[in-house]
């Protein structure tokens, strides 16, 4: 099994499983914590037009859609509006004709591209005017400089590692050092030596193969001695708050940081990603979505909720202090085969039983849950299975769901009523393992899993 039953999760009103314990070594339950899982980006797509693109293209476009825009005032998606404007005829300028024109408008705050003086376009998509940052060249120069500096520092670190390793290598291995470095990479490659030249592990180590990379030089920033003074009426003139941008609006455009609302330009919409989840230890795909952005289905979805019986609260009576009440729960089987479930009371000194405020009496008999059948609710001619249920324990049974009675006695006069118990169920792994065990294939063997369940039943009535 390649999903994880976390040992410290908690749930309340919904009554889902809150913890799990390993119940054998036949199937290893993987801990899917942050340190043991690997995320991979499958695709980038625009949430507005649903255009998908590979990672290289998304990086080139700075992870933004080229055709969709966000409102700079309220951050909602802008829509393209069409209007008709008079335009002179090319043959006779004295005469005019109606021509289609397009502009951007926000349906939430009524902001339009005309508010900042953006010219209307004759086509519905693309070609919108974008402001130019006067510091773009300076920023690009700094980025190139620091990229080259980081590469030099990496080469120097790799050079030191190579020297330390070579001191402990025999002569026979030192001759293959260049080949190893060239194969596995240190960020650079070693130049090939001319025939007859002595082989040196450090000879020819450079930024580029066969030539030296041109060093990038930047001009240091100059400190300004005199600061431009503020206008005389800066502190006295009245301020129209509708014309001043908010802090959020300025931070959303860090390259311009507009002060006035008349300087707000549309922002290209951020791309979203579909990512897959892989176990770092066994390299199984735990979750992998469909590549198409319009699809919400998963190619692979191995999560614990798809295999553990679900516990939910169906009805709660009036709960009073030290009075026994009957609560109706529902157990739902998410798998297609019949599952046997046993509810157990928590033992004294159980470290998981720290939030319980009431005593609970669970059914002593084993409960049988029918397998999940997606077509069962539409098949009126299907014969129901006879499980010989006890009416004092089972309230109803429908498809893969069963209603179960438990008895609760609150132990506190006020506050929330919380009950805890254990749920033990069988599990049969039907998936074929990628790496079969040495002892043989035990994927079809049945193991028993035990989970700690907490239910929040509401306040105690007076």
C-alpha positions in Angstrom: 0.0 0.0 0.0 1.4 3.3 -1.0 -0.6 5.8 1.0 0.0 6.9 4.6 -2.2 6.7 7.6 -1.0 9.5 9.7 -0.6 8.7 13.3 -1.5 12.0 14.8 -4.3 13.4 12.6 -7.6 14.5 14.3 -11.1 14.9 13.1 -14.3 16.0 14.8 -17.8 16.3 13.6 -17.4 14.4 10.4 -16.1 11.4 12.2 -13.5 10.4 9.8 -10.5 8.2 10.7 -8.0 10.2 12.7 -5.0 7.9 13.1 -3.6 4.7 11.9 -1.2 2.0 13.1 0.7 -0.6 11.1 -0.9 -4.0 11.5 1.8 -6.2 10.0 4.8 -6.2 7.8 3.3 -7.8 4.7 2.4 -4.4 3.2 4.4 -1.5 4.3 2.3 1.6 4.9 4.4 4.6 3.8 4.6 7.7 5.8 3.7 10.5 3.4 5.1 13.3 5.5 6.8 16.4 3.9 10.2 14.8 4.1 9.2 11.6 2.3 7.2 12.8 -0.7 8.3 14.4 -3.9 6.2 16.9 -5.9 6.4 17.1 -9.6 4.9 19.7 -11.9 3.0 17.9 -14.7 1.6 20.9 -16.6 1.1 24.7 -16.4 -2.2 26.2 -17.5 -4.2 29.4 -17.3 -7.2 29.3 -15.0 -9.1 31.6 -17.3 -8.6 30.4 -20.9 -7.4 26.9 -19.8 -4.5 27.0 -22.2 -1.7 24.6 -21.1 1.9 24.8 -21.9 5.2 23.0 -21.1 7.4 24.1 -18.3 10.0 25.7 -20.6 7.4 27.9 -22.3 5.9 28.9 -18.9 9.3 29.9 -17.6 9.9 32.0 -20.7 6.6 33.8 -20.2 7.4 34.3 -16.5 4.6 31.9 -15.4 1.9 34.2 -16.8 -0.7 33.9 -19.5 -0.1 36.1 -22.6 -3.8 36.6 -23.3 -5.6 36.9 -20.0 -5.4 39.8 -17.5 -6.3 40.5 -13.9 -7.9 43.8 -12.8 -5.2 46.0 -11.1 -7.8 47.3 -8.7 -9.7 44.3 -7.4 -7.6 41.4 -8.9 -10.6 39.8 -10.6 -10.3 38.5 -14.2 -10.8 41.1 -16.9 -13.1 40.4 -19.8 -12.9 41.8 -23.3 -15.7 44.2 -24.3 -16.7 45.1 -27.8 -18.0 48.5 -28.9 -18.6 50.4 -32.1 -16.7 53.6 -32.8 -16.9 55.9 -35.9 -13.9 55.7 -38.2 -13.2 57.6 -41.4 -13.3 55.8 -44.7 -9.9 55.3 -46.4 -11.3 56.4 -49.8 -13.3 59.4 -48.5 -12.1 60.8 -45.1 -15.1 63.1 -45.0 -17.3 60.1 -44.5 -17.3 57.8 -41.5 -18.3 54.2 -40.8 -18.8 52.2 -37.6 -15.9 50.0 -36.7 -15.5 47.3 -34.0 -13.2 48.2 -31.1 -12.2 46.1 -28.1 -11.2 47.1 -24.6 -10.7 45.4 -21.2 -13.3 45.8 -18.5 -13.8 44.4 -15.0 -17.3 43.2 -14.2 -16.8 43.6 -10.5 -15.3 47.1 -9.9 -16.1 48.5 -13.3 -12.5 49.4 -14.1 -11.7 49.6 -17.8 -8.5 49.9 -19.8 -9.7 53.3 -20.9 -9.3 54.7 -17.4 -5.5 54.7 -17.8 -5.5 55.8 -21.4 -5.0 52.5 -23.1 -6.0 52.6 -26.7 -8.7 50.3 -28.0 -7.7 47.4 -30.2 -9.2 46.2 -33.5 -8.7 42.5 -32.5 -10.1 40.8 -29.5 -6.9 39.2 -28.1 -3.3 40.3 -27.9 -1.5 43.5 -28.6 -2.4 45.4 -25.5 -0.2 48.2 -24.5 2.2 47.4 -21.6 4.3 50.0 -19.7 8.0 49.6 -19.9 10.1 49.6 -16.8 13.0 52.1 -17.1 15.2 49.9 -15.0 14.8 46.7 -17.1 18.2 46.8 -18.6 19.9 47.4 -15.2 18.0 44.5 -13.6 18.8 42.1 -16.5 22.5 43.0 -16.3 22.5 42.3 -12.5 20.8 39.0 -13.1 23.4 37.9 -15.6 26.2 39.1 -13.4 25.0 37.1 -10.4 24.3 34.0 -12.5 27.9 34.1 -13.7 29.1 34.7 -10.1 27.1 31.7 -8.8 28.5 29.5 -11.6 32.1 30.5 -10.6 31.5 29.8 -7.0 30.0 26.4 -7.9 33.1 25.6 -10.0 35.4 26.5 -7.1 33.5 24.3 -4.7 33.6 21.4 -7.2 37.3 22.0 -7.7 38.0 21.6 -4.0 35.9 18.4 -3.8 37.8 17.0 -6.7 41.2 17.7 -5.1 40.2 16.1 -1.9 38.9 13.0 -3.7 42.0 12.7 -5.8 44.3 12.6 -2.8 42.7 9.3 -1.8 42.6 7.8 -5.3 45.2 5.4 -6.7 47.0 6.4 -9.9 44.8 4.1 -12.0 41.7 5.8 -10.9 43.0 9.3 -11.2 43.4 8.8 -15.0 39.6 8.3 -15.2 38.8 11.4 -13.2 38.1 13.5 -16.3 35.8 10.9 -17.7 33.8 10.6 -14.4 33.5 14.4 -14.1 32.5 14.7 -17.7 29.8 12.0 -17.4 28.2 13.0 -14.1 28.8 16.7 -14.4 30.1 19.3 -12.0 28.3 22.1 -13.7 31.2 22.3 -16.3 33.2 19.9 -18.5 36.9 19.3 -18.7 38.6 20.1 -21.9 39.9 17.2 -23.9 43.7 17.0 -23.7 45.8 16.9 -26.9 47.5 13.6 -27.7 50.6 13.0 -25.7 49.8 15.7 -23.1 49.8 14.7 -19.4 46.4 13.9 -17.9 45.5 16.3 -15.1 42.2 16.2 -13.3 42.1 19.9 -13.0 43.5 20.9 -16.4 41.2 22.7 -18.7 38.5 23.4 -16.0 36.7 26.4 -17.3 33.2 28.0 -17.6 32.9 26.9 -21.2 34.3 23.9 -23.1 37.1 25.1 -25.3 36.8 28.8 -24.6 36.7 31.3 -21.7 33.4 32.9 -20.9 33.4 36.6 -21.2 33.3 38.2 -17.8 30.3 40.4 -17.2 31.0 43.7 -15.5 28.5 45.9 -13.9 28.6 49.6 -12.9 28.4 50.2 -9.2 25.3 52.1 -8.0 25.9 55.7 -7.2 24.6 57.2 -4.0 22.5 60.3 -4.4 23.7 63.1 -2.3 20.8 65.5 -2.9 17.3 64.2 -2.6 14.5 65.9 -4.6 12.5 68.0 -2.2 8.8 67.4 -1.7 6.2 69.9 -3.1 5.3 72.8 -0.8 1.6 71.7 -0.7 2.5 68.0 -0.1 1.2 68.1 3.6 -1.6 70.6 3.1 -3.5 69.7 -0.1 -6.6 67.5 0.3 -6.3 63.8 -0.7 -8.8 62.0 -2.8 -8.6 58.4 -1.5 -10.2 57.0 -4.7 -7.2 58.3 -6.7 -4.6 56.8 -4.3 -3.6 53.1 -4.7 -3.6 50.7 -1.7 -0.6 48.9 -0.4 -1.8 45.6 -1.9 -2.2 47.2 -5.3 1.3 48.6 -5.2 2.9 45.3 -4.0 1.1 43.4 -6.8 3.1 45.5 -9.3 6.6 45.7 -7.6 8.3 46.7 -10.9 6.3 50.0 -11.0 4.6 50.4 -7.5 2.0 52.9 -8.8 1.0 55.7 -6.5 -2.0 56.9 -8.3 -5.0 54.9 -9.6 -4.3 56.4 -13.1 -1.0 54.4 -13.2 -2.7 51.0 -12.7 -2.2 48.8 -15.7 -3.7 45.3 -16.2 -1.6 42.4 -14.9 -1.1 39.2 -16.9 -2.8 36.3 -15.1 -0.7 33.9 -13.1 -0.5 30.3 -14.4 -1.6 27.4 -12.2 0.0 24.0 -12.2 -1.1 20.4 -12.0 1.3 18.4 -9.9 1.8 14.8 -9.1 2.8 13.2 -5.8 5.5 10.5 -5.6 6.8 8.6 -2.7 10.5 9.3 -2.2 11.2 5.9 -0.7 9.4 3.4 -3.0 9.0 5.8 -6.0 5.3 5.0 -6.4 3.0 7.6 -7.9 0.5 8.4 -5.2 -1.4 11.1 -7.1 -1.2 12.0 -10.8 -3.9 14.2 -12.5 -5.0 14.3 -16.1 -2.9 16.5 -18.4 -6.0 18.2 -19.8 -6.8 21.3 -17.7 -10.6 20.8 -18.2 -10.4 17.4 -16.6 -10.7 17.0 -12.8 -10.1 13.3 -12.9 -6.9 11.5 -11.8 -4.9 8.9 -13.6 -3.6 7.7 -10.2 -5.2 8.5 -6.9 -3.9 6.4 -4.0 -5.0 8.1 -0.9 -6.1 6.6 2.4 -9.7 7.8 2.3 -10.3 5.6 -0.7 -9.5 2.5 1.3 -10.6 3.2 4.9 -14.2 2.9 5.9 -15.7 6.3 6.5 -17.4 7.1 9.8 -20.1 9.9 9.8 -22.7 11.1 12.3 -26.3 10.7 11.1 -28.4 11.8 14.1 -27.7 13.1 17.6 -30.2 13.1 20.4 -30.3 15.6 23.3 -27.2 14.9 25.3 -27.5 15.4 29.1 -25.1 14.9 31.9 -24.7 11.3 33.1 -27.7 10.2 31.0 -27.2 7.5 28.3 -28.2 8.5 24.8 -28.3 6.6 21.5 -26.3 8.1 18.6 -26.7 6.9 15.0 -23.5 6.6 12.9 -23.0 5.5 9.3 -20.2 3.4 8.1 -19.4 3.5 4.4 -17.2 1.0 2.6 -15.1 2.7 -0.2 -13.7 -0.5 -1.7 -15.4 -3.0 -4.0 -15.0 -6.1 -1.8 -16.8 -6.9 1.4 -15.1 -5.4 4.5 -15.4 -6.6 8.1 -15.3 -3.9 10.7 -15.1 -4.1 14.5 -15.6 -1.1 16.9 -13.6 -1.3 20.1 -13.6 0.9 23.2 -10.4 2.7 24.2 -8.4 1.1 26.9 -7.3 2.9 30.1 -4.1 4.8 29.6 -4.5 5.0 25.8 -2.3 8.0 24.8 -4.7 8.8 21.9 -7.7 9.1 24.2 -7.0 12.5 25.6 -10.0 14.5 24.4 -12.8 12.2 25.3 -15.5 13.7 27.6 -18.0 10.9 27.5 -18.3 7.1 27.9 -19.2 5.2 24.8 -20.6 1.7 24.4 -20.0 0.2 20.9 -21.5 -2.9 19.3 -19.7 -6.0 20.4 -20.4 -7.9 17.2 -18.4 -7.7 14.0 -20.0 -5.4 11.3 -20.1 -6.5 7.7 -20.0 -3.8 5.0 -21.1 -4.6 1.5 -18.7 -3.8 -1.4 -19.1 -0.5 -3.3 -21.0 -0.8 -6.5 -21.4 2.3 -8.5 -24.4 0.9 -10.5 -26.2 -0.6 -7.5 -28.4 2.5 -6.8 -29.6 2.5 -10.4 -30.3 -1.2 -10.5 -33.8 -1.7 -9.1 -33.9 -5.4 -9.8 -30.8 -6.2 -7.8 -31.5 -8.6 -4.9 -30.3 -7.3 -1.5 -27.8 -9.4 0.4 -28.9 -11.1 3.6 -26.5 -10.2 6.4 -28.8 -11.3 9.2 -28.4 -7.9 11.0 -29.3 -7.4 14.7 -31.9 -4.6 14.8 -30.6 -3.4 18.1 -27.2 -2.7 16.5 -28.0 -2.1 12.8 -30.5 0.7 12.1 -30.5 0.3 8.3 -28.4 -1.0 5.4 -28.2 0.5 1.9 -25.7 -0.6 -0.7 -22.2 -0.1 0.9 -23.5 2.0 3.8 -24.8 0.8 7.1 -26.3 2.6 10.1 -24.9 1.6 13.5 -26.1 2.6 17.0 -23.7 3.5 19.8 -24.6 4.6 23.3 -23.0 7.8 24.8 -23.0 9.0 28.4 -21.6 12.5 29.0 -19.2 12.8 31.9 -19.1 16.6 32.2 -21.9 19.0 33.1 -21.0 21.5 30.4 -18.9 21.9 27.3 -18.6 19.8 24.1 -19.2 16.1 24.1 -16.4 14.2 22.5 -16.2 10.4 22.3 -13.3 8.2 21.2 -13.1 4.6 20.1 -11.1 2.3 17.9 -12.1 1.0 14.5 -10.5 -2.2 13.3 -11.0 -3.3 9.7 -9.5 -5.7 7.2 -7.6 -4.6 4.2 -6.6 -6.5 1.1 -4.1 -4.9 -1.2 -5.0 -5.7 -4.8 -2.3 -3.5 -6.5 0.7 -5.2 -7.9 3.9 -4.0 -6.2 6.7 -2.5 -8.4 9.4 -4.1 -6.3 8.3 -7.6 -5.2 9.5 -8.8 -1.9 12.1 -11.5 -1.5 9.8 -13.7 0.5 7.3 -13.9 -2.3 4.2 -12.1 -3.5 1.9 -11.4 -0.5 -0.1 -8.6 -2.1 -3.3 -10.5 -1.9 -3.0 -11.4 1.8 -5.4 -9.8 4.3 -4.2 -7.6 7.1 -6.0 -5.9 9.9 -5.7 -2.1 10.5 -6.7 -0.3 13.6 -7.5 3.5 13.7 -8.4 5.9 16.4 -11.6 7.8 15.8 -12.9 10.9 17.6 -16.5 12.3 17.2 -17.6 15.7 18.4 -21.3 15.4 19.2 -22.1 19.0 20.3 -22.7 20.6 23.7 -24.3 19.2 26.8 -27.9 20.4 27.3 -28.9 21.5 30.8 
